């Protein structure tokens, strides 16, 4: 796969993951790009082969520390499973 194909694939995956993250409505009414930093971080981990547990840890850390939201660890585990299911279907 050449560089242009990789860029195109990444953009498509970014948009798909953005839809998933936005569907959680972590901050109701927030702009669609509110969680783009989280999206980039998660995609980076997925491309490196991180498993669901690692994705869950990243989600929890980012949502609590970076965004300052109150969320249960179990919820981020559910989110990570949703992301892993999507990623594994690609």
C-alpha positions as CSV (number, residue, x, y, z in Angstrom):
1,X,0.0,0.0,0.0
2,X,1.5,3.4,-1.0
3,X,1.5,6.5,1.0
4,X,-1.6,8.0,-0.6
5,X,-3.6,4.8,-0.1
6,X,-2.6,4.8,3.6
7,X,-3.6,8.4,4.0
8,X,-7.0,7.7,2.4
9,X,-7.5,4.6,4.6
10,X,-6.6,6.6,7.7
11,X,-9.0,9.4,6.9
12,X,-11.8,6.9,6.3
13,X,-11.1,5.2,9.6
14,X,-10.9,8.5,11.3
15,X,-14.3,9.5,10.1
16,X,-15.8,6.1,11.0
17,X,-14.3,6.3,14.5
18,X,-15.4,9.9,14.9
19,X,-19.0,8.7,14.3
20,X,-18.6,6.0,17.0
21,X,-17.1,8.4,19.6
22,X,-19.7,11.1,18.9
23,X,-22.5,8.5,19.2
24,X,-21.6,8.2,22.9
25,X,-22.6,11.8,23.5
26,X,-20.0,12.3,26.2
27,X,-20.7,16.0,26.1
28,X,-24.2,16.5,24.7
29,X,-24.3,19.2,22.0
30,X,-20.6,19.3,21.6
31,X,-19.1,20.0,18.2
32,X,-18.4,16.9,16.0
33,X,-14.6,17.5,16.3
34,X,-14.6,17.8,20.1
35,X,-13.0,14.4,20.6
36,X,-10.6,14.4,17.6
37,X,-7.5,14.3,19.8
38,X,-9.0,11.2,21.5
39,X,-9.8,9.8,18.0
40,X,-6.2,10.3,16.9
41,X,-4.8,8.6,20.0
42,X,-7.2,5.6,19.7
43,X,-6.4,5.1,16.0
44,X,-2.7,5.3,16.7
45,X,-3.1,2.5,19.3
46,X,-5.2,0.4,16.9
47,X,-2.6,0.7,14.1
48,X,0.0,-0.4,16.6
49,X,-2.0,-3.5,17.4
50,X,-3.2,-2.5,20.9
51,X,-5.8,-4.8,22.4
52,X,-9.2,-4.0,23.9
53,X,-7.8,-3.6,27.4
54,X,-5.3,-1.1,26.3
55,X,-7.9,0.9,24.3
56,X,-10.1,0.9,27.4
57,X,-7.3,2.2,29.6
58,X,-6.5,5.0,27.1
59,X,-10.2,5.9,26.8
60,X,-10.6,6.1,30.6
61,X,-7.4,8.1,31.1
62,X,-8.2,10.6,28.3
63,X,-11.9,11.0,29.2
64,X,-11.2,11.6,32.9
65,X,-7.8,13.4,32.8
66,X,-7.9,15.3,29.5
67,X,-11.6,16.1,29.2
68,X,-12.3,16.1,33.0
69,X,-15.4,14.0,32.7
70,X,-16.7,11.6,35.3
71,X,-17.1,8.1,33.8
72,X,-17.1,4.6,35.2
73,X,-14.3,2.2,34.1
74,X,-17.0,-0.3,33.0
75,X,-18.4,2.2,30.5
76,X,-15.0,2.7,28.9
77,X,-14.6,-1.1,28.7
78,X,-17.9,-1.1,26.8
79,X,-16.7,1.7,24.5
80,X,-13.4,-0.2,23.9
81,X,-15.3,-3.3,23.0
82,X,-17.4,-1.4,20.5
83,X,-14.2,0.1,18.9
84,X,-12.5,-3.3,18.8
85,X,-15.5,-4.9,17.1
86,X,-15.5,-2.1,14.5
87,X,-11.7,-2.4,14.0
88,X,-11.8,-6.2,13.6
89,X,-14.4,-6.0,10.9
90,X,-12.2,-3.8,8.7
